[in-house]
Amino acid sequence: MPAIQKCLRIPKDIVKEIEELVKDSKKDFTTTTNELLEEAIRAHRCPGIVFTEGVGGRRARIAGAGIEVWEVIAAYKNAGNVLKRLAKTYHWLTQQQVKSAISYYRLYAREIDTLIGENESWTPERIQKKYPFLSVGER
């Protein structure tokens, strides 16, 4: 996506926070700031969604539940896009949490579909090849 240069005045305390994130992430100031802005816009558009760092990178999660949006959407698709069936699968989620996940998916379907596809690509053979220590051999 083409970038546009804009002048922006950022309070010193915010700059300091971003610089701390830069140190931790090994990314530059511009990249980190752009990622934070994008996440803020997405969270603004989809109340109830937060972004957290995990082993797979930063991902959209349902606030208060910790579960990633793609996991709920994968279950939703497996339930034939029927909310009542999804509610039984994730009975601990509130109706608003489920709606937040579905709203996020409607806006960012490509991202979520990619994550679902990556998860579905993990066959037992691929797991054994990549992580042989997880296989229990016969003795």
N, C-alpha and C positions, 0 to 999 in steps of 0.2 A: 504494500500500500504506500502511495507517495506521502512523504512527510511535508508538513508546512511549518515553517519556522515562525514562532510567536514569542514575544517578550512576556515574561510572567514574573511577577514579584511574589516570592515565597517567603513567609515568615522564617526567621532564623531557626526557631525550634523545630519547624517542619523539615528544613534543610538538614539539620543535624540528625533527625530521625532517618531520613532517606539515606544519608551518608553512612549511617550504621548498617542499614539494610544492604547497601552497596558492598560494604566490607564482608558481610556474611555471605552474600550471594555470588561474589566474584564477577558481577555484572557492572556495567558503567552506570553513571548517574542518570543519563537520559533513558536508557532501557528500563531501569528500575522504576523511575518516575512514570514512564509511559505505562508500564504494567500495572502500577498502583492506580493510575487514572482509569485505565480500562476496567479494572476490578471494581472501582468505585461506581462507575457508570452501570456496570452489570448489576451490582448489588442495589443500586438505586432503582433500576428497572424491574428487579425481581426481589422485593422485600422478603426476607427469610432465607436468603442465600448468602453464605460467607465463603471466603477463600482461605484455604490453609495449605501449608506445605506438608507433603507426605513423601513417601518413598518414590512415587511416580511424578513428583513435581507439585506445583500449586494446582489445586483442583477446587471446583465448586462443590460445596457441601451444604447440607440442610442445617441451618442454625439450630442449636440446641439438641441436635441428634448426632452430629458427627459423621453421618453416613454420606457418601458421595452421591451427587445427583444421578450420575450414570447408573449406579446400582439400582436405584428406585425406578428409573426409566426402563432399564432392562426387565425388571420384574413387571412393570406396567405393560410392556409389549408382550411378555410371556403370558400375561393375564388377559390378552386380547383387547387391551386398552379399556378394560372395565374397571372403573374406580372402586366398586365394591369388592372385587377380588383383590385388588391391590391393597385396600384397607385391611383385609384379613391377613395378607402377607406381612405387612408392616403395621400391625395393630397398635404399636406404641407411638406411631407418628400421629400428630394432630391432622385434622382435615386441612388446616392452613399450611402445614409443612408439606403435605402431599401436593397441594395446589401450587406452592412455590416451586417445587421440583418440576412439575409439569409446565408451568409458565416459563421457567428457565429453558426447558427443553424446546418449547415452541420458538423461543428467540434464538437459541444457540444449538440447533439440532445437529449441525455438522460436527461440532466439538463432541457432543455427547455420543453420537453414533460412532465416531472414531474410537472413543474410549470403550464402548460396548464391543466393537469389532476387535480391538486389541485384547480384551479379556477373553472373548470367545476363541481367539487364536491359540490359547494355551491348552494344547492337547496333552494327554498323559505322556506321550512320546517326547514332546517338546520340553516338558518339565523335567523328564528324566535326563534328557540330553544336556540341558542348561544347568540343572541342579542335581547331579547324580547322587549327592549325599542324602537326598530326600527319599531315594529308593531303598526299600528294605529288601535285602537279598536273602535267599535261603541259606541255611547253614547245614 
